[in-house]
Structures are given as C-alpha cells and as structure tokens.
Amino acid sequence: MIAAESTGTATKGFATHSPDAKFEPFEFTRRAVGPHDILIDIEYAGICHSDIHQAKNEWKDSMPTSYPLVPGHEIVGRVSQIGGEVTKFKVGDIAGIGCFIDSCRECASCKSGQEQFCIKQAAYTYNGTEMDRVTKTYGGYSNKYVIDENYALKVKAEGDLSGVAPLMCAGITTYSPLKRFKVGPGQKVGIVGLGGLGHMGVKIAKAMGAEVTIFSTSPSKEADAKALGADHFVVTKDPANLAPLAGTFNMILDTVSADHDVNPYINLLGLNGAMVVVGVPPSPNTIHALSLIFGNKTLSGSLIGGIPETQEMLDFCAEHNITSDVEVIDPSRIEEAYDRTVKADVRYRFVIDMSEPAA
C-alpha cells in the first residue's frame, strides 16, 4: 500500500531501562512513512555483541547508552508500506537494515558510498538520533521500522530468513576487508577466532576462492571449522604450532574481542601481507614495528561497509548460498542469549524471532 499521511507509526518492541534491568515490552512511535520511506515488518533481529555492550552501558566513555534502549542492527523483514516517491522497493519485498539508517549525504565519505564514515556521523540504527539530532532511534528488537529507501537493503532470499539477519553486521564486517585486500584464488587467508564474525569470515573467504586456516585457542572447534569449509585448523595455545607457518599468509583477519597478542600473527604474514583487525579487545596492543617493516606488511582496521558495498555483500552471499549459522529464540530469552553470547556458548549467532508482536 502507498503511505497515507499520519502522525506516526505505532511500534512494539523490547527495551531495557538501565544496565542491570531485564528487557520488557515497550511501545513507542516511529515517524510516519514519508515520500521516500518504506515500512518494514521485522521478522528477525540478530544479537550482536555490541548490543550487549550498549545494553550494559559498557561503552559509556565513548558511546554512552541512552535509555530506554531497544537494540538491534541486524534486521530483516518484509516491506508492508511505501512512500509515494519510492522506486527501489515494492510491497512484499524482503528488506534489510544494518548499523545505520541515514547520513549527511553531502560529505566526501557519503558521496563515495562510505556512509559509515560520514564526517557528520551517520545516524545509528539504535542508541542514537536521526540526522535531525533530536529524534531518538530504536533498533530491531521490535516489530516495525521506518527507513529511507536509500538506506535499506534489498535481500534476495526465499524461505527461512533467520540466517540472513546477521549478514547486516557480521557479514559486511568480514566481507569488506576481504574484498579490500583482494582475497581470491591462490591466496592463503587466516581467520583468528571462530565465533559470530569468524564463522562468516570462513564462509566468505572460501567463496572468494582462498585457502582458509582457522586459528583458535579451542581444540574442540576443529570439527566445526572443517564443517564450515576451513582447509586447516591451528590451535594457538602452543606457539610451536605457529612456527612452521611463518611468512606464509597473504591476509589474516582477526575477529577476537578478548585481549590477545597480535604480534605472533603478524609474523605469519608473507611479503606485502595484511592483518586486519575487526574485533575490539578492551586493552591496547603493543606492536613490534620491525615485524611490519620487514616484509612490507600492513596492519589495518575495518568497520562495516557503506550501503553500496553492503548491497554487494548481500548479492554475493545470495549467489553463493551463504547465511549465518544461527539459533533462533523468542524475545523472552534475550537475557539468556546475552549470557550465553558472553560465554561464547552459541553456534554462531542468536537471532530473535520478531514476527510476533510484543505482549
């Protein structure tokens, strides 16, 4: 249906009201569907570890939490309403939302399709404001989202969409650096850590044609690594396991968010090799400069991707039949999922079924 004028979009979700509070049903109003907006009926919302950090206000020094908080930036659902000037979507289309829902559209970053680096700061999907810097944003732990069509993503999928939701964050977080460093056939790629990000890194790197090695402190994960497509599995608790691999990798993707020494992995890079960090450990790392200088190596970071690259990632995943391995829960189990995520007790991403409205 084409949007009609209204005062807003009544929405039901789940919010937490303080760092120690449980999630409770929460009703709020999103903006009315404007001329360029689409209304998405949310089916699934993935749980990202950053949801937990923000729900607990663990990033209070850099990104303080504004309560009540409705998290969720791994969103997939179906378009139920469109604005009068929408051309990209029609009612019934499957659409996704990632980590931001708008940007200034004027700076060099936005004009180059890297809206995640908007100089004026993109509008985050939750725990932020829209670009008016007044209207609070609430995330995907809810049943509806109103978004400008230019910041929504087209999803080519049929059937169960639960494994698609985490692609909006975990998928693009791993795809973007693999693409930037031109991973392809004949290259050796290492993935440090086998969790929500690491398991996506394996799938995408393999689909790009690389030979993939998983580095993990957990010997019990070897069977999973091989099932996901990894060619090799290395237990890193014993440094002797790394010695024979020195200088052999084109790229290493570090997905680990716990404190760890990155220098042993830099030593595994070959000439002009690159190590890219996407995990965020709480403590700084000390880098031995000579390990970069000898071998002309690169140590880089990577965030997510802009709208064009995220759409490219979704199309790539659809072509190669890549989705996230997920455990679907109902909203009553959010706290349990948070606890288990912190303990790494999930293979490999929790996804909330939001198809039923909040009670």
Steps between C-alpha positions, in 0.01 A plus 500: 500500500611858440555699816234743612557799722510403868643617827734207542549125492396315816771246582542224757841387616715396792708747698734508793486802730833475684824299487365236738137494388333219311338555163132587515228565241524860387265697276619805309429697185724512196461778247224487243592345165621791286520529121836319479445261793410135525342324796656162579314240703795345682525122502843445654754706694848365567679546831839663451752513785486879469132479604617356830768765549246775447221338702744477793641850430848347475601760241396791719825690437472494120136421425284547810167323499178699485221311677249363431702300249357282223809336344537320169680587175477163325149529361307321229131511417244578232388832361139570596466863395683741269512873457359662189842564342665166582652325196740243647248284689146375464265356759592139574872539429749364752711780646783532748640767730855516630688720743387842378182640352606838359796732454568857389514398129729795428850423631772322302437174687129499423551596137746213456254245642678470834222642711625312807779760516271802459692805620189622682447148643246267352168448677538172686219247484462519878646688797529811289290758326379560150689765305286772662703410814177505698292196407620198697567179308375163620631177351380171365381329818162623380230421247533795259759739361456809282804578286593700193514260204856610422623360832309173484644191333342265250512135601489220244381207707216256532374295791663535842652846540648450847853437370486813286461746789863475630634574153402864562786531750711182529482440126613845388756528783687203355422549130627859483865436600518177300392695194723800574809280508390318185469150645461240228621169355857405584509708818538376855273665755509453876199564722576562868207382711199289410195683626226718354747692282754223444253249363381757246860574406558132421194474278568820308875446454435147371237629257759749373729207423757528779669225699378563855660422836323549832707602802331418830583440864226233513595156360134400526411736214699312235208290379282810464777684315533220247121474463486872421755450222835579664793318340716503813460547876778615732484496880681814613558410864823330393733752326677208333194456281557844345872474426471298176249753362721810523488715188234295321176702514374768264245626749391435857162617631495541878146469637584455870370754753687359801846627589770320301839563344479571126876486437517122449242534222684787332801268481289256298451753219698470181643781290245784469261307720224670697350440842158658551346547842121493535474383863526763774699377804467717812875562537749656255750281316873560473629452146861421414568744216769285343250219448315735263804664343667173403268357238322826416200381700179686579305512826155642439158534654160468338154606609200396292415617148299769333165435339642408154751254643248349742262445210786342305568268796136393519495426128827303534360297790179429309701383199713269715217389730670648808307570817597513865471193723242607756298399802153656486342613826187685604533837679449346845847346469700816426675499840589132462639569153708790633647281776580220258649737243741637761599140580540421127228237540331541162556364151533767381245779530176542693209635299174621655175406331320835491211386283271489803430844648604576856250396764 
